[in-house]
Amino acid sequence: MFLSDPLLFAFSLIVSGLILFLQIYYVIILTDLESDYLNAQECCSKLNVWVKPKLGIHLFLTFLLLIHGHWILSLINLPIAAWMLYDIIKTPCGNMGVYDPTEIHSRGQLKRHLRDCMIFIGYYMIFFFGYLYCMIVSLLEGDPINRDDEGLMEF
């Protein structure tokens, strides 16, 4: 373990906040595509840039939680990482990426991507506050002020 628990949870809080803002960016871009403010090529190129870094950051966070002994948090993070990895793996070879401009308007792909983004937003919102709680609890372990009961005056 090379990080203390408060630093680990502060890092987790920052990472989940960044991915949360990235998911909000995804929703904005996808709704702009739905409203015809963006063309499909521009939309998909903006979104595909962030697919693999998001997975890498999430896997790194899961690995950090695992080596620091927070088994339950790392196990809860694994299904979302598996879902993101599955999306990358099931992408056909000829496509531009997970978001493909030729297929995004067909077969309800746009609605599915918006639904997935909303699920990710809910997940990261819950874990943002979960990591915040864990950070506060880890900061308050023990006696942070180191009070001395003998020096207090009684009234």
N, C-alpha and C positions, 0 to 999 in steps of 0.2 A: 504494500500500500504506500503510495507516494503522495497522496492527498489526504488531508484530514476530512472528516465528514462534513463540517460546514463548508469547506472549499469545494468538495465534491458536489454537494447539493446546490451551491451557488453556481457552479459551472453547469449543472443539469438545468437549473432555472434559466440561465442565460441561453443555453442551447434550445430548450423547449420554447422559449420566447421567440428566438430567431426563426425556428421552424414554424411557429404559429403565425408570425408575420409573413413568412414565405407562403404559407397556405392561403392567407388572406389575399396576397398578391395573385396566387393562382385563381382564386374565385373572381377577382376583379378582371383579370385577363380573359377568363372563360366567359364571363357575362358580357364583356366588350365584344367578344366573338359572336355571342348569341344575339347581340343587338346590332351587329354589322358595323361596329366602329373599327374593328380590326379585320384584316383578311386572315384566312386560315394559315397561310404560310408564316406570316409574322407572329401570329399567336403561338403556333406550335414551336417555332424556333426559340421564342422567349421562354416557354415552359420546359422544353427538353433540356435546356442548359442546366437546370437545377435538379433534375431527377436523380442522377447518380451522386452528386454531393449531399443531397438530403439523406439518401440511404446511407452513405458513408458516415455522416455525422451521427445519425441515429444508431448505427452499429457500433461506432466508437463509444457513444454514451452507454450503450448496453454493456459493452465490454468493461468499461470503467466501473459500472455498478457491480458487475460480476466479480471482478478482481478485488473489490473492496468489501465483498461479503454481503451485499444487499441482494440476496437471491430472489426474493419475491419481486422486487422492482425490475430486475433484469428479466425474469420470466414473463412479467406482464408486458415488457417492451418487445419481446421476441415476436408475438403475432403480427404486430404492425410492421416490423422489419421484414418478416416473411411475406406479408402482403405486398410491400413495396418491391421486394425481390421477385416475387411472382409476376408482378406487372412488367418488370424489365425482361424477365425470361420469356414470357409468353408473347412478347412483341415479335411479329413476323420479321424475317430477315430483310425484306425490301423496304420496310418502313423507315421513316426518318427518326423515329424514337417511340417512346410510349404515346406521345401525342403526335399523330400523323395527319397532315393537312388533307390528304385524299380521303381519309376515313372518318374524320372527326364529325362530319355532318350526317354520316350514314349510320343506320341501325341504332340510333339513340346513344351514340358514343359521347356526345357533348353532355347529355343529361347524366350519363354514368360517371363521367369525369367530375361534374359538379357535385354529384352525390358523394363520390369518394373524397373530394376536398372538404365537404361539410363533415364527414365522419372523422377525417384527420383533424379538422379544427376542434371538434368536440373532444377528441382524444387528447390533443396537446393542451387544450384549455384545462381539462381535468388534471393532467399531469403537471402543468405549470403551477397550479395551486397546491398539488400534492408535494412537489419538490420544495415549494415555498414553506409548507408546513414542516417538512422534514428538516429543512435548513434551520428554521426557528427552534425546533425541538433539539437539534444537535448543538445549537449555540447555547441553549439554556441548560444543557446537561451539567450536572454538578452545581456548584455555587459560583456563578459568574462574577458576582460582586465581592465574594470572599468576606462575608460579614463576620464580625466577631461579636457573639452574643454577650460576652462579659463586659464589653465597653459601653453597652446601651444603658441609658438611665431609665429607671422605672418611675412612673408617676403615681 
